[in-house]
Amino acid sequence: MDKIFHSNNRKTLYKSIKEPSIVIMFAGSAPRKTADEYYSFFANRNFVYMTGVESTQSIFLAEIDGAYVKETMFILPRNLMEERWTGTRLGADEAVEKSGVENIEYINEFNNRLKLMLTSGKYNTVYLDFDKFTADEPDDDAYKLAKEINSLYPYISLKTLRPSLKIQRTIKQPCEIEAMKKAEVITREGIIAMMRASRPGMYEYQYKAEFDYALAQHGVLSPAFPSIISSGSNNFIIHYYDYKGQAHDGDMILNDVGACYDNICNDVSRGWPCNGKFNERQKLLYNCAYNTSEYMFGIIKPGMPMKDVDATIRKYNYEQLKEIGLCKNYDEIGKYMWHGGAHHVGYDVHDVVDSSGAIKSGMVFCVDIGIYCEEWGIGFRLEDNCHVTDEGCVNLSAATPRTIKEIEDIMK
């Protein structure tokens, strides 16, 4: 993504702000792991979406009053001793080139700048990116600043950017789709590497090593999300991250994986027998998932209620399972389908979007059919990325082997 992309994202955001306001966003910082060790820094996704900057402790501030907009990026100052240990810090010229923000200052100047604005009488509203997944999470920079403003400047109104950001991130721009396609190519190579290496006796961590190696050949040093790679009975743990199980002859391998390219994530799931040959029961269940997936890619189009995607997946797959004798009535579908069938992807693998209304052109979400038949010892997912177009939709991950024949041919 270039600075024009990020600059346009900010301009779109400003259109949703009607009163004279201050917008503040934080990149965040890495939490401490143990002793003097810290986790790797991962910048706030909304901050990156708006600025393109992924440097720790950076702050974005915008003053907005009608047509007047002044943007400032606050970055860490150069410190040669610290940079010797942790690497070169983002410089002012680089910050301008990444973000399109022309005014660059150092973070030690932020508090004074903000105080002058809050006491100027020009602004009565501050917009922050409030985001807590659970109420008991520790306060991040936005919540800490909100408490400080409430205490020192009680006349200032605090509002959240979250609803506007969710709306913006719902529709992917052409450059995001191109990045998604590149991520799909890399993910395909990782999945095929696992398929070709697969054999009875192989450990889950060996499958993971194949996937990680394939990604690294493209400069992708970590996946879009923690890879889910399991075998046998471990397939019945939906989010499984142990990687210590061993595949035995006849076991299905489940993987739910994705690469990230230019900050855009994808999410693809495939299942296959570790010995490279589907048995009759595995074929029955896999064809149920495949037929359901094909049906969904044939009907998804703009105007369809987003909530109907998951409901339709369940109803259609129920008919498939009923046909092979596993389900007698729809009330039994929960025995075999344990999770939802659609979530958006983008800057987050479970992207932060507004999915409350109808499907629109430019959306990208997963069509995910998971079947878990404990009595047969078979569990897997078939998950693809659906790009909604003006006329219908496209399966962005269709090139990753997904029919029984394609999978068995790759594994020969």
C-alpha positions as CSV (number, residue, x, y, z in Angstrom):
1,M,0.0,0.0,0.0
2,D,1.3,3.4,-0.8
3,K,0.8,6.8,0.9
4,I,-2.1,7.7,-1.4
5,F,-4.0,4.7,-0.1
6,H,-3.5,5.8,3.5
7,S,-4.1,9.4,2.8
8,N,-7.4,8.6,1.1
9,N,-8.4,6.4,4.0
10,R,-8.0,9.4,6.3
11,K,-9.9,11.7,4.0
12,T,-12.8,9.3,4.0
13,L,-12.7,9.1,7.8
14,Y,-12.8,12.9,8.1
15,K,-16.0,13.0,6.1
16,S,-17.7,11.2,9.0
17,I,-16.7,13.9,11.5
18,K,-19.0,16.9,11.5
19,E,-17.9,19.0,14.5
20,P,-14.5,20.7,15.1
21,S,-12.6,17.7,16.5
22,I,-9.2,16.2,17.3
23,V,-8.5,12.6,16.0
24,I,-5.8,10.7,17.8
25,M,-4.6,7.2,17.0
26,F,-1.8,5.1,18.6
27,A,0.5,2.5,17.0
28,G,1.0,0.8,20.4
29,S,4.0,-0.9,21.9
30,A,5.1,-4.4,22.6
31,P,4.2,-5.9,26.0
32,R,6.8,-7.5,28.2
33,K,7.1,-11.2,27.9
34,T,9.4,-12.1,30.8
35,A,12.4,-10.7,32.6
36,D,13.9,-8.2,30.1
37,E,12.3,-9.9,27.1
38,Y,9.5,-8.3,25.1
39,Y,7.1,-9.7,22.5
40,S,7.7,-8.7,19.0
41,F,6.0,-5.4,18.2
42,F,2.8,-5.6,16.2
43,A,1.3,-2.2,15.3
44,N,-2.4,-1.5,15.8
45,R,-4.2,-2.5,12.6
46,N,-6.4,0.6,12.4
47,F,-3.3,2.8,12.8
48,V,-1.5,1.0,9.9
49,Y,-4.7,1.2,7.8
50,M,-4.8,4.9,8.2
51,T,-1.0,5.7,8.2
52,G,1.1,2.9,6.8
53,V,3.4,3.4,9.7
54,E,4.4,0.3,11.8
55,S,6.9,1.9,14.3
56,T,6.5,1.4,18.0
57,Q,4.9,4.2,20.1
58,S,4.1,6.3,17.1
59,I,1.1,8.7,17.4
60,F,-1.1,10.2,14.7
61,L,-3.0,13.4,15.4
62,A,-5.4,15.4,13.2
63,E,-7.1,18.7,13.8
64,I,-10.4,18.9,11.9
65,D,-12.6,22.0,11.5
66,G,-14.7,21.9,8.4
67,A,-12.4,22.1,5.4
68,Y,-9.4,22.7,7.6
69,V,-7.3,19.7,8.4
70,K,-3.9,19.6,10.0
71,E,-2.2,16.2,10.4
72,T,0.9,15.4,12.6
73,M,2.8,12.2,13.0
74,F,4.7,11.8,16.3
75,I,7.6,9.4,16.1
76,L,10.5,8.3,18.4
77,P,13.6,10.5,18.2
78,R,16.8,9.1,17.0
79,N,18.9,7.4,19.7
80,L,22.1,5.8,18.4
81,M,22.7,3.8,21.6
82,E,19.2,2.2,21.6
83,E,19.3,1.7,17.9
84,R,22.5,-0.3,18.2
85,W,20.4,-2.8,20.2
86,T,17.0,-2.7,18.5
87,G,17.5,-1.4,15.0
88,T,17.2,1.9,13.1
89,R,14.2,4.0,14.1
90,L,11.8,5.5,11.6
91,G,13.0,8.8,10.3
92,A,11.0,11.9,9.4
93,D,11.4,11.5,5.7
94,E,10.5,7.8,5.8
95,A,7.4,8.6,7.9
96,V,6.3,11.2,5.3
97,E,6.8,8.7,2.4
98,K,4.9,5.9,4.1
99,S,2.0,8.0,5.4
100,G,1.6,11.1,3.4
101,V,1.6,13.1,6.6
102,E,3.8,16.1,6.0
103,N,4.2,17.4,9.6
104,I,6.5,15.1,11.6
105,E,7.3,15.7,15.2
106,Y,8.8,13.7,18.1
107,I,6.6,11.9,20.7
108,N,8.0,14.0,23.6
109,E,6.2,17.0,22.0
110,F,2.8,15.3,21.9
111,N,1.5,16.2,25.4
112,N,2.3,19.9,25.0
113,R,0.7,20.0,21.6
114,L,-2.4,18.3,22.8
115,K,-2.7,20.5,25.9
116,L,-2.6,23.6,23.7
117,M,-5.3,22.3,21.5
118,L,-7.6,21.2,24.4
119,T,-7.3,24.6,26.1
120,S,-7.6,26.7,22.9
121,G,-11.4,26.7,22.9
122,K,-11.4,25.6,19.2
123,Y,-12.2,21.9,19.8
124,N,-14.8,20.3,22.1
125,T,-14.5,16.7,20.8
126,V,-11.7,14.1,20.7
127,Y,-12.0,11.0,18.7
128,L,-10.1,7.9,19.8
129,D,-9.9,4.3,18.6
130,F,-11.5,2.5,21.6
131,D,-11.0,-1.2,21.2
132,K,-11.4,-3.9,23.9
133,F,-12.2,-7.5,23.0
134,T,-13.2,-8.2,26.6
135,A,-14.0,-5.7,29.4
136,D,-11.2,-6.9,31.7
137,E,-8.4,-6.2,29.2
138,P,-5.8,-3.7,30.5
139,D,-6.2,-0.1,29.2
140,D,-4.3,0.7,26.1
141,D,-3.0,4.1,25.1
142,A,-6.5,5.3,23.9
143,Y,-8.2,4.4,27.2
144,K,-5.4,5.9,29.3
145,L,-5.6,9.2,27.4
146,A,-9.4,9.2,27.7
147,K,-9.1,8.9,31.5
148,E,-6.6,11.8,31.6
149,I,-8.8,14.0,29.4
150,N,-11.8,13.2,31.5
151,S,-9.9,14.2,34.6
152,L,-8.2,17.4,33.4
153,Y,-10.6,18.6,30.7
154,P,-14.1,17.4,31.7
155,Y,-15.7,19.8,29.1
156,I,-14.2,17.7,26.3
157,S,-16.5,15.1,24.7
158,L,-14.9,11.8,23.9
159,K,-16.1,9.7,20.9
160,T,-15.0,6.5,19.3
161,L,-13.7,6.1,15.7
162,R,-14.6,2.4,15.7
163,P,-17.9,2.5,13.8
164,S,-16.5,4.6,11.0
165,L,-13.4,2.5,10.7
166,K,-15.5,-0.7,10.6
167,I,-17.5,0.7,7.7
168,Q,-14.4,1.8,5.8
169,R,-12.7,-1.6,6.2
170,T,-15.7,-3.5,5.0
171,I,-15.1,-2.7,1.3
172,K,-11.7,-3.6,0.0
173,Q,-10.0,-1.3,-2.5
174,P,-8.3,-2.7,-5.7
175,C,-4.8,-2.5,-4.1
176,E,-6.1,-4.6,-1.2
177,I,-7.5,-7.2,-3.5
178,E,-4.2,-7.4,-5.4
179,A,-2.4,-8.0,-2.1
180,M,-4.9,-10.6,-1.2
181,K,-4.3,-12.4,-4.5
182,K,-0.5,-12.4,-3.8
183,A,-1.2,-13.8,-0.3
184,E,-3.3,-16.5,-1.9
185,V,-0.4,-17.6,-4.2
186,I,1.9,-17.9,-1.2
187,T,-0.6,-19.7,0.9
188,R,-1.2,-22.2,-1.9
189,E,2.5,-23.0,-2.1
190,G,2.5,-23.6,1.7
191,I,-0.5,-26.0,1.6
192,I,0.9,-27.9,-1.4
193,A,4.2,-28.3,0.4
194,M,2.4,-29.9,3.3
195,M,0.3,-32.1,1.0
196,R,3.4,-33.4,-0.9
197,A,5.4,-34.1,2.3
198,S,2.4,-35.8,4.0
199,R,2.9,-39.4,5.1
200,P,1.8,-41.6,8.0
201,G,4.0,-41.1,11.0
202,M,4.6,-37.4,10.3
203,Y,4.3,-35.1,13.2
204,E,2.1,-31.9,13.1
205,Y,5.2,-29.7,13.8
206,Q,6.7,-31.2,10.6
207,Y,3.7,-30.1,8.6
208,K,4.0,-26.7,10.1
209,A,7.7,-26.5,9.2
210,E,6.8,-27.3,5.6
211,F,4.3,-24.4,5.6
212,D,6.5,-21.9,7.3
213,Y,9.4,-22.7,5.0
214,A,7.3,-22.2,1.9
215,L,6.2,-18.8,3.2
216,A,9.7,-17.8,4.1
217,Q,10.8,-18.3,0.5
218,H,8.6,-15.3,-0.3
219,G,9.8,-13.1,2.5
220,V,6.7,-13.9,4.7
221,L,8.4,-14.5,8.0
222,S,5.3,-15.2,10.0
223,P,1.8,-16.3,8.9
224,A,-1.3,-14.1,8.9
225,F,-2.4,-15.8,12.2
226,P,-1.2,-18.7,14.3
227,S,-1.5,-21.8,12.0
228,I,-4.0,-24.5,12.9
229,I,-2.5,-27.8,11.8
230,S,-3.8,-31.0,13.3
231,S,-4.3,-34.7,12.7
232,G,-6.6,-37.4,13.8
233,S,-8.5,-36.7,17.0
234,N,-6.8,-33.3,17.4
235,N,-9.0,-32.2,14.5
236,F,-11.8,-32.0,17.0
237,I,-10.1,-29.0,18.7
238,I,-11.3,-26.1,16.6
239,H,-8.4,-23.8,17.5
240,Y,-5.5,-26.2,18.0
241,Y,-2.0,-24.9,18.4
242,D,0.0,-27.7,20.0
243,Y,1.6,-29.3,16.9
244,K,2.8,-32.3,18.8
245,G,0.5,-35.0,17.5
246,Q,1.5,-37.7,15.1
247,A,-0.5,-38.6,11.9
248,H,-1.4,-42.3,11.7
249,D,-2.3,-44.2,8.6
250,G,-5.9,-43.2,7.7
251,D,-5.9,-40.0,9.7
252,M,-7.2,-36.8,8.1
253,I,-4.9,-33.7,8.3
254,L,-6.7,-30.5,9.1
255,N,-5.1,-27.2,8.4
256,D,-6.4,-23.6,8.7
257,V,-3.7,-21.3,7.5
258,G,-2.9,-18.1,5.7
259,A,-0.1,-15.8,4.5
260,C,0.0,-12.1,5.0
261,Y,1.1,-9.9,2.1
262,D,1.4,-6.1,2.4
263,N,-0.6,-6.3,5.7
264,I,-3.5,-8.1,4.0
265,C,-4.4,-11.5,5.4
266,N,-6.0,-14.5,3.9
267,D,-7.5,-17.6,5.5
268,V,-7.6,-21.0,3.7
269,S,-8.5,-24.4,5.1
270,R,-8.0,-27.8,3.5
271,G,-8.3,-31.4,4.7
272,W,-6.7,-34.5,3.3
273,P,-5.8,-38.0,4.4
274,C,-2.2,-38.2,5.5
275,N,-1.6,-41.3,3.3
276,G,-2.8,-39.4,0.2
277,K,-5.9,-41.5,-0.5
278,F,-9.4,-40.7,0.7
279,N,-11.3,-43.7,2.1
280,E,-15.1,-44.1,1.5
281,R,-16.2,-42.3,4.6
282,Q,-13.8,-39.5,4.1
283,K,-15.0,-39.1,0.5
284,L,-18.6,-39.0,1.7
285,L,-18.0,-36.2,4.2
286,Y,-15.5,-34.3,2.0
287,N,-18.0,-34.2,-0.9
288,C,-20.7,-32.8,1.5
289,A,-18.4,-29.9,2.3
290,Y,-17.2,-29.5,-1.3
291,N,-20.8,-29.5,-2.7
292,T,-21.8,-26.9,-0.1
293,S,-18.9,-24.7,-0.9
294,E,-19.6,-24.9,-4.7
295,Y,-23.3,-24.0,-4.1
296,M,-22.4,-21.0,-2.0
297,F,-19.9,-19.6,-4.6
298,G,-22.8,-20.0,-7.1
299,I,-25.3,-17.9,-5.2
300,I,-23.3,-15.2,-3.3
301,K,-23.8,-11.8,-4.8
302,P,-24.5,-8.2,-3.9
303,G,-27.8,-7.7,-2.1
304,M,-27.8,-11.0,-0.3
305,P,-28.1,-10.4,3.5
306,M,-24.7,-11.2,5.1
307,K,-26.3,-13.1,7.9
308,D,-27.8,-15.5,5.3
309,V,-24.4,-16.8,4.3
310,D,-23.9,-18.8,7.5
311,A,-27.5,-19.9,7.7
312,T,-27.5,-21.1,4.0
313,I,-24.2,-23.0,4.5
314,R,-25.8,-24.9,7.5
315,K,-29.0,-25.6,5.7
316,Y,-27.4,-26.8,2.5
317,N,-24.8,-28.9,4.3
318,Y,-27.5,-30.4,6.4
319,E,-29.2,-31.7,3.2
320,Q,-25.9,-33.2,2.1
321,L,-25.3,-34.9,5.5
322,K,-28.9,-36.1,5.5
323,E,-28.4,-37.7,2.0
324,I,-25.5,-39.8,3.3
325,G,-27.5,-40.9,6.4
326,L,-25.8,-38.9,9.1
327,C,-28.6,-36.4,9.8
328,K,-32.3,-37.2,10.1
329,N,-33.6,-33.7,11.0
330,Y,-32.1,-30.2,11.0
331,D,-31.9,-30.1,14.8
332,E,-29.0,-32.5,14.6
333,I,-26.8,-30.3,12.4
334,G,-25.0,-28.9,15.5
335,K,-23.6,-32.3,16.1
336,Y,-21.5,-32.0,12.9
337,M,-21.1,-28.3,12.3
338,W,-19.5,-26.5,15.3
339,H,-18.7,-23.0,14.1
340,G,-19.8,-20.2,11.8
341,G,-19.3,-20.4,8.1
342,A,-18.3,-16.8,7.1
343,H,-16.0,-14.1,8.5
344,H,-14.4,-11.2,6.6
345,V,-10.6,-11.0,6.0
346,G,-8.3,-8.1,5.4
347,Y,-6.0,-6.2,7.7
348,D,-7.1,-8.7,10.4
349,V,-7.8,-12.4,9.6
350,H,-11.2,-11.9,11.4
351,D,-11.5,-8.5,9.9
352,V,-13.0,-5.6,11.9
353,V,-15.9,-4.6,9.6
354,D,-19.6,-3.8,9.6
355,S,-21.3,-7.0,8.6
356,S,-24.8,-6.1,9.7
357,G,-26.4,-5.4,6.3
358,A,-26.4,-6.7,2.8
359,I,-23.4,-8.1,0.9
360,K,-21.8,-5.4,-1.3
361,S,-19.3,-5.5,-4.1
362,G,-15.7,-5.3,-2.8
363,M,-16.3,-7.4,0.3
364,V,-14.0,-10.3,1.0
365,F,-15.1,-13.0,3.4
366,C,-14.5,-16.7,4.0
367,V,-16.8,-19.5,3.0
368,D,-16.0,-22.0,5.6
369,I,-17.5,-25.5,5.8
370,G,-16.4,-27.4,8.8
371,I,-17.6,-31.0,9.4
372,Y,-16.8,-32.9,12.6
373,C,-18.0,-36.5,12.7
374,E,-16.6,-37.9,15.9
375,E,-18.2,-41.3,15.5
376,W,-16.3,-41.8,12.3
377,G,-13.1,-40.1,13.6
378,I,-13.2,-37.6,10.8
379,G,-12.9,-33.8,11.2
380,F,-11.8,-31.2,8.6
381,R,-12.6,-27.8,7.1
382,L,-12.9,-26.5,3.6
383,E,-12.5,-22.8,3.7
384,D,-12.0,-20.4,0.8
385,N,-11.9,-16.6,0.4
386,C,-14.8,-15.1,-1.5
387,H,-14.4,-11.8,-3.3
388,V,-17.8,-10.2,-4.1
389,T,-18.0,-8.5,-7.5
390,D,-20.7,-6.5,-9.2
391,E,-22.1,-9.6,-10.9
392,G,-21.5,-12.3,-8.2
393,C,-18.3,-13.5,-6.5
394,V,-14.9,-15.1,-7.2
395,N,-13.1,-17.8,-5.2
396,L,-9.7,-16.2,-4.6
397,S,-8.3,-19.5,-3.3
398,A,-9.7,-21.8,-6.0
399,A,-6.2,-22.6,-7.3
400,T,-5.3,-24.4,-4.0
401,P,-6.2,-28.0,-4.5
402,R,-9.8,-28.6,-3.3
403,T,-11.4,-31.5,-5.1
404,I,-10.6,-35.0,-4.1
405,K,-9.0,-35.6,-7.4
406,E,-6.8,-32.5,-7.2
407,I,-5.7,-33.4,-3.7
408,E,-4.9,-37.0,-4.5
409,D,-3.1,-36.1,-7.7
410,I,-0.9,-33.6,-5.8
411,M,-0.1,-36.2,-3.2
412,K,0.9,-39.0,-5.6
